[in-house]
Structures are given as structure tokens and as C-alpha cells.
């Protein structure tokens, strides 16, 4: 009887839905701000939906580098030593630090605009090695079109960025190319740390007709300083990051970073289930929201056209 019972138990076990194995997912970001925080939440929720539940069969570890590249490198080395099942770096600096620290542990990066330019992978379709992820390359041409629609007389766009962030340097090249097509000029002002953001914004007063801030973690982490300058100088400020609109930007056309995180989490699940990250194509985030802030526009002396308001995904009064 005993062999029969064992065979029956084995049959029943095979017929039951497979349970997710106990895993550790280690997440790091260069800094904490609403967009990156939303991406992290999206990753966790995607894991939960796939059966990996924190406190049960999932250990979900998070470390922020607090805007310091040296700290990002330290966190990357720590994670490499801890040997989690997957490391998820959020942002270009964190991804570069993690990819430099391990060739064995699967890495799924997210919120990286230019994975090729950042030298995270050599091929988007077949990344190879232990790395894949999700790009959040901004629709820069659409951003310029939106700025021109709101400000028909705009001639010069001021680009506020961290010149040490590869993501922002790549986006500057794209912006210059697209601005030239649109008959616009670009002037730059750099801040290499959050304490310099307000001064860098002030350096654009009188030199630009509008400020454009890319998905730059240094600038976004200190966005309020730039917004204060924009309001004081009546210099319209736009962002690529939609989460920054509620913090004082006039408008942004971009990704919902919670959705970016969920799309990233879906890739992490594929890796946890046995796929080789190097065989998974690097994807570009899907979806695009238009968020506008009427109060911010008014403070900067701008009236938002009805054509923009009518198609906005979200209007902040």
C-alpha cells in the first residue's frame, strides 16, 4: 500500500499549481524621488502578482545611493557579495555600478534612457551575458512639439542637467538634433549635485525662453529649487518626468513610472523562472501620459491652450 500512496501523493503534487520558490530580489536607485519610488513599487507589485510575496517567499531588499556615485558603487559591491537571485538597479548610474560589479548574478535594469550609450549592453535585441532591462528613452521630439504648442514664440530652450550622468548627456545630443529640426536653439546649464540645481537654473535666466529638465535624477531630486527660479523669473519650466508636474513643472509628456516598474517586474519574473537575461531583448517602456499643471503655468506667466488641456491625461489645478 505504501508505494501506491506515494505514487498517489506524487500525482496530486504534480496536479497542484506550482508555488514560487523562495527568492531574493535586491533593488537599488541612485536617489529617492517620486518617479524612481513609483518604479520600485511597480517592480514589487509585479512580483506579488506572479506569486512572489514579500515576507513569505520573497525577500525584497532596497538601498538608495542618496545621489552619491561612490555609494552606488559600494551598494553594488555589497549586493554582488550577497548573491541575490536578481539585482534591479533603477537609473543609469546605479545600473552602471551594478553591471561593473558582477558578471554572474542576473541584472534587470530600469529607468535607463540609453543602455547602449551607458555601455550596459552591446546589443538591445541580444544583450548577452547576465544583463537585460527596460529603457525609458524620452520622446524628445514630442516634448519639443509640446513646448512649441504651449509657447508658440519660443526660440531657445534651456537644458538643465547633470553633465556627469550618461543618461542626460545622451538626451542632450537627441535634444539638440530635434531642436535643430524644429528651428530652435539649445543652451545648457549643468549641476553635478543637488545643491547646485538652483544656481544652474538661475544661470538660464535671460538666456532661454523655457527650461527643459530631462529624466535626470540629480536635477529632479532638487526640482523645487529650479521651480522657485522659474516662478520668480517667469521662465516656463517643463520636465520629461510626469511625476514632477505636481511638484511645479508646467507640463510633461512621458511614462507613468509605476507602469515602467511593473513592466520591469515582468522581466524579473521571467528571469526568476529560469530564462537567461542575456537572451531577453532590452525593451523600451510602453505608454505615455500628458500631465499639466494650471497653477504652475499661471505662476510662470503662461496660459495653457485648450488643445493641450483637452487631451491631457491629468490636469492639476
N, C-alpha and C positions, 0 to 999 in steps of 0.2 A: 504493500500500500504506500509505503513511504516514497518510492521513486515516482509513483503516479501523482502523489500530492505535490512533489517537487516540480514535476512537469506541468501540472495544472497551474501552480503558482507562477512559473516562468511564462506560461501563455498569458495569464492575466496581466503580468507585469508588462509584457510586450504590447498589450492592448490599451494600456493606460497612456494618457498623453505624457510626453517626455517633460521632465522638470528641468529647468535651467540649473546648471551646475553652479556651485559657489565660485564667484569671481571677484576680482578687484579691478576697478577702473580708476586710474589716477588722472585728475584733471588739473591743469594749471593755466593761469592767464597772466599777462604782463601787468595788468592793473584791474581793479574792480570799477566798473561803471555800468549803467543800466543795460546797454546793448550786450556786453560780454556776460553780464549776470544772467540775462534772458537766454543767451545761447547755452550757458551751463545748465539752466533749468530745463531747457528743451532736451538736452542730451539725457539727463536723468529721467525725464518723463518717457522718452522713447525706450529707454532700458526697462523701466517699470512696465510699460505696455507689452514688452516682449517677455515678461515673466521674471525679470531680474529686479528683486525688491530689496531696497536698502534696509539693512538690519536683519534680513532673513538670509538671502543667498547672494547679496551684493554688498561689497564694501566700496563706498564711493568717497574718494579722498580728493580734497581740493586745497591748492596752495596758490596764493597770489604773490607775484613778484613786487607788488607795490610800486610799479613803474621803474624798477631798477634792473637793467640787463644783467648785472653781476649776480643779483639774487635769482633771476630767471635761470642762469646757468647752474647755480647752486641747487635749485629745486630740481632741475633736470637730472643732475648727477644723483641726487637723493632718490628720485623715482627709479632711475636705472638700477641703483643698488637694491631697491625694494622689490624689483621684478614683479610688478603688477601684470595682469593679463593684457591690458591695453592702456596706453597713455594717450590722453586727449589734450593737446596744447591748443589754447584759444588765443589767437593773434599771431602775427608774423614773428615778433621777437621770441615769444615762448616756443613757437614751433621750431625756429632755427636752433634754439638751445637744446631742445629735446632731441631733434634729429641728429645733432652733433654728439649726443651723449650715449646713444645706443644704436646698434645695428641688428639687434636680436628681438627686442620687445616690440610688438606691433604698435605703430603710431598712427592715429587718425586725427589730423589737424583740422581746425575750423577757423572761420573769420580771417582767412589769409587771402588777400586780393590777388597776388601774383606768385603762385607756388614755384613757377619756373624761374622768375627773376630772383626770388628768395633762395633759390638753389635747394629747395626741399625735395624736388623730384626732377628727373631729366625728361620725362615724357608724361603728359597728362593722361593719355589713354592706357599706357602700360608703365606705371610708375616704377615697378620692380622693387626689390629689397623689402623693407619692413614698413614702408610708409605709403599712406594714401590720405584722402581727406576731402574737404569741401572748400571751394573758393567763393569769396564774396566780392568778386570784381564788380565795382560800381558801374552803373550805366551812365558814364560821364557825359556822353553826347546828349542824353535825355536831361541830365542835370543842367547843362548849358541852355538847352531849349526852354526849360522851366524858368531859369533865371531871366532869360530874354523875354519870356511871356509876361513875367511879373514886372520886369524893369525894361521896357522897350528901348530906352535911351542908353542902356549900359554899354560901355566901351572897354572897360578894364576890370578884370576880376582879380582880386587879391587872394592868393593861396596861402593859407595859414597851416603850417605843418611842422613835423619833427624831421629835420634833414637826416637824422640817424636811423629812421625807421624805413626799411627797404620797401615796405608796402606803400608808403607815402611818396617815396622817390619815384616808384613805378607809376603811380597815379598822376604825378606831376607831368611826366612825359606824355601820358594819354591826354591829360587836360590841355596841354599846350597844342597838341596836334588837333584836337577837336575845337579848341578856341580859334585856332587859325582858320579852320574851315568856316567858322561862324563869323569871322571878321572881328574877333575880339583879341585883346592883349591880356597876358597874364603877368602879374607881378608877385614875387614871392616874399614871404616873411617867415623865418624859421624860429622855433623854440625847441630846445633839446631836452627841456624838463618842464614840469607843470608850472613851476614858479616863474617861468619866462613867458607864459602864454599871454598874459595881459599886455606886457610890453611889446610883444611881437604883433599883437592885434593893433596896438596904438601906432606902430610903425607903418601901418597900411592907410591910416587916415590921411586924406589928401592925395594919395597915390592910386587909389582904387575906387570904383563906383559900387562895389559889393565885395563882401568877404565870402569865400567858399572854403569850408572845412571838410576834408576827406574823412574816411574811416580811420582816423589817426588817434591811437589810444592816448598819447600824451596830451594832445590838444583837447580831446573830448573829456578827459578826466578833470580838466580845469576850464571847462567851457564857460562857466559863469563869468570868468574874468574877461573873456573875449566878448561875451554878450553885453557886459557893462560898458565896454568901449563902444560897441556898435550902437547902443541906445543913446549914449552921451553924444556921439558924433553924427547920429542919424545916418549911419553907414549900414545898409541892409546886410544881414548875415544869413547865410544858407549853409546847411550841412548835408552830407551824404547819408548820415545816420538818422533814421526816423525817430529813434528814442530821444534824440537831442532836441527835437522840436518842442516838447513840453518843458524843456529847460531854457527856452528863449530864442531858438532859431526861428526864422520866418517860415521856412518850408524845407522838406526833404522828400526825395523820391528814392526809395530803397527797400531793403529787405526787412521783414519782421524777424528779429534775431532769435526769438523763441522758436520760430519755424526753422531757421537756419540750424539751431541746436537739435531740433527733432530730426531733421534730415541727416545731420551728423551722427546722431544716436543710432539711426537705422544702419549706417555703415559699421558702427562699432558692434552692433548685434551680429552682423554678417561675419565679422572677424571672430567674435566670441564663439560663433557656431562652426568655426573651422576654416573659413576662407582665408587665403593668404592676402594680406593688404596690398602687396605688390602686384597682385592680379586684378585689383579693383580699380577701375578708372577714377581719377580725380574728377569730382563733379563740380559744377557751378550751381550755387544756390538758386532755387526757384522761387518765384513770387516777387511782387513789387508793390509797395504801398506808397500812396501820396498823402503826407500829413502836413497840415498847415496850421499856423498859429496867428490868429487875427490880432490878438493883443500885442504880440511881439512885433508884428508888421506895423501896427499903429505907433508903437514906441520908436520905431526906426523911420517913421515918416512915409510908410508905404501903404497903399490901398490895394488889397488883393483883388484881382479881376474875377468876375463871376465865372469865367470859363475855368479858372483853377478851382474855385470853391465848389463848383458843381460836380467835378469829378474826383474830389478829394476822398480818400478812404476815411480820413478822420479830420475834423475841424476843431481846433482848440480855441475857445472863445476868450 
